[in-house]
Amino acid sequence: MTSEILQKSLDLKEYIVQVKRRIHRQPELEMQEFATTAFVKSELNNMGVEIAPLNLDVGVVGIIKGQKKGKEIVTALRADIDALPIQEMTDISDKSTVSGVMHACGHDCHTAMLLGAAKLLMSLREHFSGTVKLIFQPAEESLNGSTYMINHGALENPKVDYILGIHGESTYEVGEIALREEAYMASTDFFTVKITGMSGHGAYPHRVGCDSILAASNCVMAIQSIITRQIDALDSVVISICEIHGGTAKNIIPETVEFSGTVRCQDKHIRNTMEKRINDIIQGIASTYKCEAELEYYYGVPPLINSPEVTEIVRKSAEKIVGPAKVRQIEVPAMGSEDFSRYLEVVPTGVFARLGIRRPEMSVPIFHNDYFVFPEEALPYGMALFVQFVLDVNQ
């Protein structure tokens, strides 16, 4: 039997589908989401939703106040709104009209689900107390948008008590909702190493005596050995060297070589040791080859850690919507990252949930792919979870 909230969401399916299609046709890259921001504001205004005065260039925070007497809890719901620099190759009716830009990660759908939730919550204000903050966030793909929203006060005035984010996931079928308590997604940090030696003729390397390519190559190999040789193989850590630059000709030993990579960690304590581990390796190897080494290390988003307490609340909300059999446990943590983790640093009582988007009869959607399609029939389930969570937290 379909739950009351899911049925109400299904009744609004045409609205959220049209919203999704409108945004999908006109995708915008990170921190350029001006038309999307204007559209979201227009829709919220039409619903009578208050817009928080946060002086944002892009992004929106809407505020809905419940009319029921009870606990004054502030619940935040988050959707991301940015697209990707990818040329869309699908043949869907709402195919991107912007050359080289498409919604290949479902952020248009997340936005549609949250706008649908806003519409439904406005009609249900007498059924919940407290305040709901609707966070439409830019620039998730660069992992900087949550910081932008936090710095502009999205979690303050009133201060947020609980926060829920939802993202599509092709591992699970449409109609399924997946959750994992505690450590779920990895941190993302980046580094660049510059090895400096001396340039010279490739025929006479002994006259140079400090080969930057040889030193850099050994650094790359040694850095990979941090995993399993310095860190337990059972700990979830990934180091990937993804760029190497050096040299201008086939017979010239270059003066400098640079390489860059990413570090992913599930454990924040291990994360805090990685910069020193890498620096120790490159300094030792560079010295061996009579070169010099410099390390630039950038700390990105922290690990995403879901609150066990709030995960249980979301699980019960999901069970009301789709039934216990379709609420799945995420068994294996992900090494991908999400800037939702920064919200959880400020509001640890929060959860990042997964919404199934796989259709059994269709090929599995591949995120960040030019043929990515988010099935529209999944939208009411995400919308319903947003709404049911608000009702359950404010009982």
C-alpha positions in Angstrom: 0.0 0.0 0.0 1.4 3.4 -1.0 2.1 5.7 2.0 0.2 9.0 2.3 3.3 11.1 1.8 4.5 9.1 -1.2 1.0 9.3 -2.7 1.0 13.1 -2.3 4.4 13.1 -3.9 3.2 11.0 -6.8 0.3 13.4 -7.2 2.9 16.2 -7.7 5.0 14.2 -10.1 4.1 16.2 -13.1 5.2 19.4 -11.3 8.6 18.0 -10.3 9.2 16.4 -13.7 8.6 19.8 -15.4 10.9 21.5 -13.0 13.6 18.9 -13.7 13.2 19.3 -17.5 13.4 23.0 -17.2 16.6 22.9 -15.3 18.1 20.1 -17.4 17.6 22.1 -20.6 19.5 25.0 -19.2 22.4 23.6 -17.1 24.9 26.0 -15.5 28.5 25.4 -14.3 29.6 25.9 -10.7 29.3 29.5 -9.4 27.5 30.4 -12.6 24.1 29.1 -11.6 22.4 32.5 -12.1 19.4 31.4 -14.1 18.9 28.3 -11.9 19.0 30.5 -8.8 16.5 32.9 -10.3 14.2 30.0 -11.3 14.3 28.5 -7.8 13.6 31.8 -6.2 10.7 32.4 -8.5 9.2 29.0 -7.7 9.6 29.5 -3.9 8.0 32.9 -4.2 5.1 31.5 -6.0 4.6 29.0 -3.2 4.8 31.7 -0.5 8.1 30.4 0.8 10.3 32.9 2.6 13.7 33.5 1.1 16.5 34.0 3.6 18.4 37.3 3.0 21.9 35.9 2.7 23.3 38.1 0.0 24.2 35.1 -2.2 25.3 35.6 -5.8 24.1 32.0 -6.6 22.3 29.5 -4.4 19.1 30.0 -2.3 17.9 29.2 1.2 14.2 29.0 1.6 12.4 29.0 5.0 9.2 27.2 5.9 7.7 27.6 9.4 5.4 24.9 10.7 2.1 25.9 12.3 1.7 23.0 14.7 2.5 23.6 18.4 5.5 21.6 19.5 9.3 21.3 19.4 11.0 24.2 17.8 13.4 22.1 15.8 15.2 23.5 12.7 15.6 20.9 9.9 17.7 21.6 6.8 17.2 19.8 3.5 19.9 20.2 0.9 20.0 19.9 -2.9 22.9 20.8 -5.2 22.2 22.8 -8.4 25.4 22.8 -10.6 26.1 21.0 -13.8 29.2 19.6 -15.4 31.4 20.6 -18.4 30.2 17.6 -20.6 28.5 17.6 -24.0 25.3 15.8 -23.7 24.8 12.9 -26.2 21.4 11.6 -25.1 18.3 11.8 -27.2 15.9 12.7 -24.4 13.3 15.4 -25.0 14.8 17.8 -22.5 18.4 17.5 -23.7 20.7 20.3 -22.7 20.6 23.3 -25.0 23.9 24.6 -23.7 26.9 23.5 -25.7 29.4 21.5 -23.6 27.4 21.6 -20.4 25.0 19.0 -19.0 23.5 17.7 -15.8 25.4 14.4 -15.7 25.1 13.8 -12.0 21.4 14.4 -11.3 21.7 17.8 -9.6 18.7 19.0 -11.7 16.7 16.1 -10.2 17.8 16.8 -6.6 16.7 20.5 -7.1 13.4 19.3 -8.5 12.8 17.0 -5.6 13.5 19.7 -3.1 11.2 22.2 -4.8 8.5 19.5 -4.8 9.2 18.9 -1.1 8.8 22.7 -0.5 5.4 22.7 -2.3 4.2 19.7 -0.3 5.5 21.0 3.0 3.7 24.3 2.5 0.5 22.4 2.2 1.3 20.4 5.4 2.4 23.2 7.7 -0.3 22.5 10.2 1.2 19.0 10.6 4.6 19.9 11.8 6.2 22.4 14.2 9.6 24.0 14.0 11.3 25.4 10.9 12.5 23.9 7.6 15.5 25.4 5.7 15.7 24.5 2.1 19.3 24.8 0.9 19.8 25.0 -2.8 23.6 24.8 -3.1 25.9 25.8 -6.0 29.3 24.3 -6.8 29.1 20.8 -5.4 31.2 19.4 -8.2 34.2 21.5 -7.1 33.5 20.5 -3.5 33.4 24.2 -2.5 29.7 25.0 -2.6 28.9 23.9 1.0 31.6 26.1 2.4 30.2 29.0 0.4 26.8 28.4 1.8 28.0 27.9 5.4 30.1 31.1 5.2 27.0 33.0 4.1 25.0 31.8 7.0 22.9 29.0 5.6 23.1 27.1 8.8 22.4 30.0 11.1 19.5 32.3 12.1 17.9 30.0 12.9 20.6 27.5 13.8 20.1 24.1 12.1 19.5 21.1 14.4 19.2 18.3 11.7 20.3 18.1 8.1 19.5 15.7 5.3 21.0 15.4 1.8 19.9 13.0 -0.9 21.8 11.9 -4.0 20.8 9.4 -6.7 22.7 6.1 -6.8 22.7 3.6 -9.7 23.7 0.7 -7.4 20.1 0.6 -6.3 16.8 0.3 -8.1 14.1 3.0 -8.5 12.0 2.8 -5.3 14.9 1.8 -3.1 16.6 4.0 -0.5 20.0 3.2 0.9 21.7 4.3 4.1 24.9 3.9 6.0 25.6 5.1 9.5 28.9 6.6 10.7 31.8 6.6 8.2 30.5 6.6 4.6 32.5 8.7 2.1 36.1 9.7 2.0 38.0 12.9 2.4 39.5 14.5 -0.6 42.9 16.2 -0.5 45.2 17.2 -3.3 48.9 17.6 -3.6 51.6 18.8 -6.1 55.3 17.8 -5.9 58.0 19.8 -7.7 61.4 18.1 -8.1 64.2 20.4 -9.1 67.5 19.2 -10.5 69.7 20.4 -13.3 69.0 20.4 -17.0 71.5 18.8 -19.4 72.1 16.6 -22.4 70.4 13.2 -22.4 73.6 11.6 -23.8 75.6 12.7 -20.7 73.4 12.3 -17.6 76.5 11.8 -15.4 77.5 15.4 -16.1 74.2 16.5 -14.7 74.3 14.4 -11.6 70.8 15.3 -10.4 68.2 13.9 -12.8 64.7 15.3 -11.9 62.9 12.7 -13.9 64.6 9.8 -12.2 64.0 11.4 -8.8 60.3 12.1 -9.6 59.8 8.6 -10.9 61.1 7.1 -7.7 59.0 9.4 -5.6 55.8 8.3 -7.5 56.6 4.6 -6.9 57.5 5.2 -3.2 54.4 7.3 -2.5 52.2 4.4 -3.7 54.0 2.2 -1.2 52.5 4.2 1.7 49.4 2.1 1.3 50.0 -1.3 3.0 53.6 -0.5 4.0 52.8 2.4 6.3 49.0 2.0 6.6 47.0 -1.1 7.4 45.7 -2.6 4.2 42.3 -2.9 5.9 42.1 0.9 6.3 40.3 2.7 3.5 43.0 4.9 1.9 43.7 5.7 -1.7 46.6 7.7 -3.2 46.5 8.3 -6.9 49.1 10.2 -9.0 47.1 11.7 -11.8 49.4 14.2 -13.5 53.1 14.3 -14.4 54.7 17.2 -16.3 58.4 17.6 -17.3 60.7 18.0 -20.2 60.7 19.8 -23.5 62.6 17.5 -25.8 63.6 13.9 -26.1 67.3 14.6 -25.6 67.2 17.1 -22.8 67.1 16.2 -19.1 64.7 18.8 -17.6 65.5 20.9 -14.7 62.1 20.4 -13.1 59.4 17.8 -13.0 56.0 18.2 -11.3 53.4 15.6 -10.5 50.1 15.9 -8.8 47.5 13.6 -7.2 44.8 13.0 -4.7 44.5 11.4 -1.3 41.3 9.8 -0.1 40.8 8.7 3.5 37.9 7.4 5.6 39.6 8.0 8.9 40.3 11.6 9.8 43.3 10.7 12.0 45.0 8.9 9.2 44.1 11.8 6.9 46.0 14.2 9.2 49.2 12.1 8.8 49.3 12.0 5.0 51.0 15.3 4.2 53.9 14.4 6.5 54.2 10.9 5.0 54.4 12.2 1.5 56.8 15.0 2.4 59.2 12.6 4.2 59.3 10.4 1.1 60.0 13.1 -1.5 62.6 14.9 0.7 64.5 11.6 1.2 64.4 10.5 -2.4 65.3 14.0 -3.7 68.3 14.2 -1.4 69.4 10.8 -2.6 69.4 12.0 -6.2 70.9 15.4 -5.3 67.7 17.2 -6.2 65.4 19.4 -4.2 61.7 18.7 -3.5 58.8 21.0 -2.7 55.3 19.9 -1.6 52.1 21.8 -1.9 49.3 20.1 0.0 45.6 21.3 -0.3 43.1 20.0 2.3 39.7 19.6 0.6 36.5 18.1 2.2 36.7 15.9 5.3 35.3 12.4 5.5 31.5 12.2 5.5 30.3 10.7 8.7 26.6 10.1 9.1 25.0 10.3 12.6 23.8 6.9 13.7 21.0 8.5 15.6 19.7 10.4 12.6 20.4 7.5 10.3 17.8 5.5 12.3 15.3 8.3 12.0 15.8 8.5 8.2 15.6 4.7 8.0 12.2 4.7 9.7 11.1 7.6 7.4 12.2 5.6 4.4 10.4 2.5 5.6 7.2 4.4 5.8 7.6 5.5 2.2 8.8 2.3 0.4 8.6 -0.4 3.0 11.4 -2.1 5.0 12.3 -4.5 2.2 13.3 -1.6 -0.1 15.4 0.2 2.5 18.9 -1.0 1.9 22.1 -1.0 4.0 25.2 0.3 2.3 27.8 -2.3 3.3 30.9 -0.8 1.8 32.1 2.8 2.4 32.8 4.9 -0.7 36.1 6.4 -1.7 34.4 9.2 -3.5 33.7 12.5 -1.8 30.9 14.9 -1.1 31.0 18.4 0.2 27.9 17.6 2.2 30.6 16.4 4.7 31.3 20.1 5.6 27.7 20.6 6.7 28.1 17.6 9.0 31.2 19.1 10.6 28.9 22.0 11.7 25.7 20.0 12.2 26.9 16.4 13.1 23.3 15.3 13.5 22.7 14.7 9.8 22.6 12.1 7.1 23.5 11.8 3.5 21.2 9.3 1.9 21.1 7.5 -1.4 18.1 7.2 -3.8 17.9 4.3 -6.2 17.9 5.3 -9.9 18.6 2.0 -11.7 15.8 0.6 -13.9 16.0 -3.2 -14.3 15.1 -3.1 -18.0 17.7 -0.3 -18.8 21.4 0.0 -18.8 22.9 1.2 -15.5 23.3 5.0 -15.4 26.9 6.1 -15.3 27.5 9.4 -13.4 29.6 12.1 -15.1 29.0 10.4 -18.5 27.6 12.1 -21.6 24.8 9.5 -21.9 23.7 9.8 -18.2 20.0 9.8 -17.6 18.3 10.1 -14.2 14.9 8.3 -14.4 12.1 10.7 -13.7 10.0 8.0 -12.0 12.6 8.1 -9.1 11.8 11.8 -8.3 8.7 11.3 -6.1 10.6 8.9 -3.8 13.3 11.5 -3.0 10.7 14.2 -2.6 8.7 12.0 -0.2 11.8 11.2 1.9 12.6 14.9 2.4 9.0 15.5 3.6 8.6 12.4 5.7 11.9 13.1 7.5 10.6 16.6 8.4 7.4 15.2 9.7 9.1 12.5 11.8 11.8 14.8 13.3 9.1 17.3 14.3 6.6 14.8 15.8 
